[in-house]
Amino acid sequence: MGGDTLSVHLPPEEGPDAWYNVLPDLPEPLPPPKDDEAGQPRLKMLSQVLLKECLRQETATSRWIPIPQEILDLYRQAGRPRPLFRARRLERRLDTPAKLYFKSEFYSPTGSHKVNTALAQAWYAAAAGFERVTTETGAGQWGTALSYAASLVGLKTTVYWVRAVHDWKADRRNLMRLYGAEVHASPSPVTETGRQLLKEDANHPGSLGIAVSEGLEDARADPKAVYCLGSVLNHVLMHQTIIGLETKKQFEMLGEYPDVLISCLGGGSNFGGFALPFMPDAFHGRPIRFLAAQSEAAPNLQGEYRYDFADHAELTPQLKMYTLGHRKEMTPIRGDGLRYHAAAPILSLLRHLGYIETVAYPADERHVFERARMFVQAEGFLPAPESAYGVACAIDEALKCKEKGERKTIAFNISGHGFMDMEAYRAVLGG
Amino acid sequence: MGGDTLSVHLPPEEGPDAWYNVLPDLPEPLPPPKDDEAGQPRLKMLSQVLLKECLRQETATSRWIPIPQEILDLYRQAGRPRPLFRARRLERRLDTPAKLYFKSEFYSPTGSHKVNTALAQAWYAAAAGFERVTTETGAGQWGTALSYAASLVGLKTTVYWVRAVHDWKADRRNLMRLYGAEVHASPSPVTETGRQLLKEDANHPGSLGIAVSEGLEDARADPKAVYCLGSVLNHVLMHQTIIGLETKKQFEMLGEYPDVLISCLGGGSNFGGFALPFMPDAFHGRPIRFLAAQSEAAPNLQGEYRYDFADHAELTPQLKMYTLGHRKEMTPIRGDGLRYHAAAPILSLLRHLGYIETVAYPADERHVFERARMFVQAEGFLPAPESAYGVACAIDEALKCKEKGERKTIAFNISGHGFMDMEAYRAVLGG
């Protein structure tokens, strides 16, 4: 390998065989979730509808959690390890001394990094004897990934999808159904929560919080069903560390080490998965920067660090997070997956301790999509709207390196592709 | 490696560095193109608008054509080599003794195998000093691939796109424009051909032949422009042999050899690229079957073997091909890329000599899409409508193996993904 390498393909037999659990390495203990003062047993409720193995992982104290062989096989079937690319053409067009590398999570069966935890959770659900998984989805990437993973392991899936998004994303809805999922616009007539809300407003647009409530209610009522979550929680971020672990090995193969790691951050699963494996080096004093690309529509890392609910309806326990408030109204943006009121507890603590920086881009998204277009024209790959934020941030950093004449190594993660989101590009950039 | 391998990742440094030219190995010489009796100088005209290097390759006599380092770099940037996957879950669900392997051309920046020749042609065009490439496109995959490749090497692209398709494929149109291409619905007002036709009918739906004429006229009128073709010709198939050459090496890594090779066939570029590198073994007596999956809407391999034009408007020289007649009316199908009246001359000769078998699926496409759904639910990857024909054919063969108790090794190529074609799945299978 050398400075002119265009891509790094990690041999499958050298791929990671354990997830990285950052909990024991954190400079301070992670504040635990808590029930509110009134003592509603939310923790107990949650523990009844989530997978036991995931709950165990949520508070695991060992640094490495072995990935079961069957999940390793599923990762491999999903195309892992994924290549790390050098963006040499983009560097030349920017005329920057910086070196740009990007990780290719867009090479995913469903189009995003969400499959990394979906495959794990679906397999654990099947192994535990469940016959069905339930979940909510907002932008639709998570619902698609879980439908896919469940289909592979032979489980049924029920997705509650925020109606306002469900109704216009016909292609993604069809894809979930192609995987065999049952997809309901939320609020839906199949749960008590949904029926109550529809009684008040037959065209209720729904919300992620409501969709969570419906998924939970559905799983609680059926002993053969279990509820799965696609972001925020510790075990979800841990499953995603497969991204950063591969990337780290790929940099070892190159004989390089990144100075800056960049990705978009909504709830935090892709950012955490990419960044956490590099975090121990930062704890030990390595001058590595972690930069989260966000939207001014939901700049949750610029919010308050305090206990808050993870959902609108206050069904979850409270988590200590950087939050804008769990009932914050957020401007609609095309990078819909970034529109979440709070950041994952692990990432919030790391932000609190000064390890994570953040940039929030304007909600009109023009800058972000123009940067994404530069990337598309130079490198050819089409980022998802959310991933475009990480791309924009990497380009902006590369241009700062140009100003300062710094030859930094910048690594960014492209969390998904935009083939099903061309309408977003058209809306922002014109047709 | 062993019988239980789930995927084979060819290390980039072991990837092919030359294309395979089947011409010197053919059991009989390939009949040359010819001008028609009236002596219209079509060959001369064509030689004036095509790339000299591609024309040279069209009749090259050496077995191996070295791939220039810059094109190898472009292939690598496009994610090559691409993995070969074992479809174990599908095998289990079919309960077949056959072993199924599929090549992942869906892992392409633009979504299809077309990039393999687009990158080569765009690079040759830039190296020859051209500033712009022109082309036609039908389904849109070729126009997208050329727009992408031209953008990477710094050329402009002008695409003439059959109006009937252009008008409803808004996403793909936006993608071409995102790559910086100028896209015209054909017939267009920017060429004399187009203007004449629009005078007769302002809403003329266009045809591939008309789009070819416009692209040719445009390139002829501009010394800085050159015309590129995406299928049928010898050099296009040769560029695509990168698919089969990688696949062959991957089977060597497995210590296996396929008994049957299957892919869809429209003009023949993906089928040729996948199959041709295995052909010499068949010439030397190895009992390997080559199976082309087609549509009853365009079963060109069941047509007549004779000289015919490659386009509707009779602008091209005549080629000896299996043809349905160059003005054949063909039922619209969702696998639009298969709707071509003739098969590439090389593949037509091989069919004539008995090396290629063919299956034509009904134009209602239900069987094909149902088979594709089985694949999606078992393996997770979403084939393009055209690729779905190859998938269906592979499953049908695997079921025949089950009936006969034969443990055959079946290899099929998935030439592209279907993320931009979900409407086709919905239309055929219901929503």
HADDOCK unambig.tbl for C-alpha pairs under 7 A between the chains (distance, minus, plus):
assign (segid A and resid 6 and name CA) (segid B and resid 76 and name CA) 6.75 0.50 0.50
assign (segid A and resid 6 and name CA) (segid B and resid 77 and name CA) 6.22 0.50 0.50
assign (segid A and resid 7 and name CA) (segid B and resid 76 and name CA) 6.76 0.50 0.50
assign (segid A and resid 7 and name CA) (segid B and resid 77 and name CA) 6.75 0.50 0.50
assign (segid A and resid 9 and name CA) (segid B and resid 11 and name CA) 6.86 0.50 0.50
assign (segid A and resid 11 and name CA) (segid B and resid 9 and name CA) 6.85 0.50 0.50
assign (segid A and resid 76 and name CA) (segid B and resid 6 and name CA) 6.75 0.50 0.50
assign (segid A and resid 76 and name CA) (segid B and resid 7 and name CA) 6.78 0.50 0.50
assign (segid A and resid 77 and name CA) (segid B and resid 6 and name CA) 6.20 0.50 0.50
assign (segid A and resid 77 and name CA) (segid B and resid 7 and name CA) 6.75 0.50 0.50
assign (segid A and resid 107 and name CA) (segid B and resid 107 and name CA) 6.42 0.50 0.50
assign (segid A and resid 109 and name CA) (segid B and resid 380 and name CA) 5.87 0.50 0.50
assign (segid A and resid 109 and name CA) (segid B and resid 381 and name CA) 4.97 0.50 0.50
assign (segid A and resid 148 and name CA) (segid B and resid 380 and name CA) 6.03 0.50 0.50
assign (segid A and resid 151 and name CA) (segid B and resid 377 and name CA) 5.50 0.50 0.50
assign (segid A and resid 151 and name CA) (segid B and resid 378 and name CA) 6.83 0.50 0.50
assign (segid A and resid 152 and name CA) (segid B and resid 377 and name CA) 6.24 0.50 0.50
assign (segid A and resid 152 and name CA) (segid B and resid 378 and name CA) 5.31 0.50 0.50
assign (segid A and resid 152 and name CA) (segid B and resid 379 and name CA) 6.60 0.50 0.50
assign (segid A and resid 152 and name CA) (segid B and resid 380 and name CA) 6.95 0.50 0.50
assign (segid A and resid 171 and name CA) (segid B and resid 422 and name CA) 5.37 0.50 0.50
assign (segid A and resid 171 and name CA) (segid B and resid 423 and name CA) 6.61 0.50 0.50
assign (segid A and resid 174 and name CA) (segid B and resid 422 and name CA) 6.73 0.50 0.50
assign (segid A and resid 174 and name CA) (segid B and resid 426 and name CA) 6.51 0.50 0.50
assign (segid A and resid 174 and name CA) (segid B and resid 431 and name CA) 6.03 0.50 0.50
assign (segid A and resid 175 and name CA) (segid B and resid 422 and name CA) 6.91 0.50 0.50
assign (segid A and resid 178 and name CA) (segid B and resid 373 and name CA) 6.46 0.50 0.50
assign (segid A and resid 179 and name CA) (segid B and resid 376 and name CA) 6.65 0.50 0.50
assign (segid A and resid 179 and name CA) (segid B and resid 377 and name CA) 5.22 0.50 0.50
assign (segid A and resid 373 and name CA) (segid B and resid 178 and name CA) 6.45 0.50 0.50
assign (segid A and resid 376 and name CA) (segid B and resid 179 and name CA) 6.64 0.50 0.50
assign (segid A and resid 377 and name CA) (segid B and resid 151 and name CA) 5.50 0.50 0.50
assign (segid A and resid 377 and name CA) (segid B and resid 152 and name CA) 6.24 0.50 0.50
assign (segid A and resid 377 and name CA) (segid B and resid 179 and name CA) 5.21 0.50 0.50
assign (segid A and resid 378 and name CA) (segid B and resid 151 and name CA) 6.83 0.50 0.50
assign (segid A and resid 378 and name CA) (segid B and resid 152 and name CA) 5.32 0.50 0.50
assign (segid A and resid 379 and name CA) (segid B and resid 152 and name CA) 6.61 0.50 0.50
assign (segid A and resid 380 and name CA) (segid B and resid 109 and name CA) 5.88 0.50 0.50
assign (segid A and resid 380 and name CA) (segid B and resid 148 and name CA) 6.03 0.50 0.50
assign (segid A and resid 380 and name CA) (segid B and resid 152 and name CA) 6.93 0.50 0.50
assign (segid A and resid 381 and name CA) (segid B and resid 109 and name CA) 4.97 0.50 0.50
assign (segid A and resid 419 and name CA) (segid B and resid 419 and name CA) 6.02 0.50 0.50
assign (segid A and resid 419 and name CA) (segid B and resid 420 and name CA) 6.13 0.50 0.50
assign (segid A and resid 420 and name CA) (segid B and resid 419 and name CA) 6.12 0.50 0.50
assign (segid A and resid 420 and name CA) (segid B and resid 420 and name CA) 6.31 0.50 0.50
assign (segid A and resid 422 and name CA) (segid B and resid 171 and name CA) 5.38 0.50 0.50
assign (segid A and resid 422 and name CA) (segid B and resid 174 and name CA) 6.76 0.50 0.50
assign (segid A and resid 422 and name CA) (segid B and resid 175 and name CA) 6.92 0.50 0.50
assign (segid A and resid 423 and name CA) (segid B and resid 171 and name CA) 6.61 0.50 0.50
assign (segid A and resid 426 and name CA) (segid B and resid 174 and name CA) 6.52 0.50 0.50
assign (segid A and resid 431 and name CA) (segid B and resid 174 and name CA) 6.00 0.50 0.50
